[in-house]
Amino acid sequence: MNVEFKTNMGHQASIRELIKSDAKQVLEYLKIVGGETNYLLIDERGIELNINEEEDIIDRYFKHPISLLIGCFIGDEIVAIANFTVSDKLRIRHIAKVGVSVKKKFWRQKIGYKMMEILIDYAKKNHQLNIIQLAVRADNFSAISLYETHGFKYVGTMPKAMKLEGKFYDHNLMFLDV
Ligand SMILES: CC(C)(COP(=O)(O)OP(=O)(O)OC[C@H]1O[C@@H](n2cnc3c(N)ncnc32)[C@H](O)[C@@H]1OP(=O)(O)O)[C@@H](O)C(=O)NCCC(=O)NCCS
């Protein structure tokens, strides 16, 4: 997969599957986005893996028949990452779970929109998949709006899904039939 597009700020961007050699930059990216927002499950420490461990994760996605880990690049810089994860377990292999983040300086340029569009199109074409699920912090209105734009429906709330500095945050659970 290699999708080229222009962001609405006129940047030439490309979206492709991440590969092992991206590992160092992925770890740096996760520290940056983790420090830029508290809506994610990670903070400025990122995921605290070493390069070999990150390479293994990327490689597992790359070799998986359906799951995907995609990055959006402007020049050589990773500006967004989305993961699309499908279990191999027989009774839940029709479900994909999705997560997306964009570096703050590239917000509102339709990059998150494009990443979701690609993953949804991919899911629609894959006969094994019937549903995409996600969990989003209930006060993350930008992300909720992004998901609603793509047709995701709210199905319920998971209380106290995140605990941050002693305060609890609920998660909205959303789904899309594909
Ligand atoms: C949520 C996030 C992925 C959106 O990415 P983005 O590239 O900035 O979003 P886009 O420019 O593609 O916007 C697409 C739609 O999302 C919604 N949206 C995005 N940013 C928004 C904002 N600040 N306020 C309101 N709606 C917003 C809108 O519906 C927008 O459509 P519109 O431009 O026609 O109004 C990005 O803000 C982000 O990475 N946030 C931090 C990480 C995060 O919260 N990830 C989701 C975890 S579940």
The ligand as an ORCA input file, in Angstrom:
! r2SCAN-3c Opt
* xyz 0 1
  C      -8.141     13.236     16.753
  C      -7.051     13.437     15.685
  C      -6.539     12.062     15.260
  C      -7.686     14.144     14.489
  O      -6.722     14.195     13.443
  P      -6.645     15.427     12.430
  O      -5.742     15.024     11.323
  O      -6.305     16.662     13.179
  O      -8.165     15.526     11.948
  P      -8.652     15.958     10.492
  O      -8.015     17.231     10.098
  O      -8.499     14.802      9.568
  O     -10.195     16.225     10.763
  C     -11.199     15.295     10.379
  C     -12.439     15.543     11.218
  O     -12.155     15.289     12.591
  C     -12.852     16.235     13.411
  N     -11.873     17.089     14.101
  C     -10.530     17.025     14.034
  N      -9.985     17.975     14.830
  C     -11.017     18.622     15.420
  C     -11.093     19.683     16.360
  N      -9.984     20.258     16.861
  N     -12.311     20.094     16.758
  C     -13.428     19.517     16.276
  N     -13.422     18.509     15.372
  C     -12.220     18.067     14.955
  C     -13.725     17.041     12.469
  O     -14.935     16.348     12.305
  C     -12.914     16.995     11.187
  O     -13.686     17.213     10.042
  P     -13.833     18.742      9.505
  O     -12.428     19.247      9.281
  O     -14.601     18.590      8.228
  O     -14.534     19.515     10.575
  C      -5.894     14.321     16.221
  O      -6.463     15.487     16.786
  C      -5.037     13.659     17.269
  O      -4.073     12.976     16.949
  N      -5.361     13.845     18.554
  C      -4.548     13.282     19.634
  C      -4.578     11.779     19.657
  C      -5.984     11.266     19.783
  O      -6.806     11.815     20.504
  N      -6.246     10.182     19.065
  C      -7.527      9.505     19.127
  C      -7.473      8.519     20.235
  S      -8.984      7.594     20.306
*
